[in-house]
């Protein structure tokens, strides 16, 4: 029984290995141009917690 489990695991890993080698790599994505939005600058902003009410269901 143990030999059968080990044989099945070996077959599984071999098929995963061969499948990974045969699958083409994902295409590289290149982004061109400038960003349309300005980045959010929070360096000099005071951050404080917002009060909230807990809603009972």
Legacy VTK file of the C-alpha trace (Angstrom):
# vtk DataFile Version 3.0
C-alpha trace
ASCII
DATASET POLYDATA
POINTS 57 float
0.000 0.000 0.000
2.832 2.397 0.884
4.572 1.682 -2.422
1.417 2.590 -4.301
1.148 5.941 -2.477
4.794 6.755 -3.144
4.446 5.768 -6.785
1.351 7.964 -7.149
3.130 10.922 -5.514
6.138 10.454 -7.813
3.899 10.377 -10.900
2.079 13.498 -9.687
5.282 15.486 -9.155
6.759 14.332 -12.449
3.671 15.444 -14.375
3.752 18.815 -12.597
7.441 19.213 -13.445
7.005 18.282 -17.111
3.897 20.473 -17.389
5.768 23.431 -15.910
8.629 22.981 -18.342
6.345 22.778 -21.382
4.099 25.722 -20.476
5.218 28.988 -22.114
6.248 31.806 -19.768
3.729 34.601 -19.157
4.102 37.603 -21.474
6.006 40.603 -20.130
3.818 43.657 -19.618
5.390 47.030 -20.301
3.631 50.239 -19.356
4.388 53.291 -21.467
3.530 56.938 -20.886
3.016 59.149 -17.874
0.570 58.575 -15.047
-2.702 60.464 -15.429
-3.117 60.897 -11.660
-0.737 62.710 -9.357
0.592 60.551 -6.523
-1.009 61.128 -3.128
1.429 62.973 -0.837
0.692 62.437 2.868
4.066 63.498 4.275
2.881 66.700 5.999
-0.731 65.725 6.728
-2.036 65.101 10.237
-3.673 61.690 10.383
-6.337 61.075 12.999
-8.883 58.373 13.748
-12.487 58.815 12.653
-15.224 58.197 15.234
-17.692 55.487 14.248
-20.830 53.847 15.568
-21.134 50.105 15.733
-24.247 48.850 13.963
-26.056 45.944 15.612
-27.735 43.447 13.336
LINES 1 58
57 0 1 2 3 4 5 6 7 8 9 10 11 12 13 14 15 16 17 18 19 20 21 22 23 24 25 26 27 28 29 30 31 32 33 34 35 36 37 38 39 40 41 42 43 44 45 46 47 48 49 50 51 52 53 54 55 56
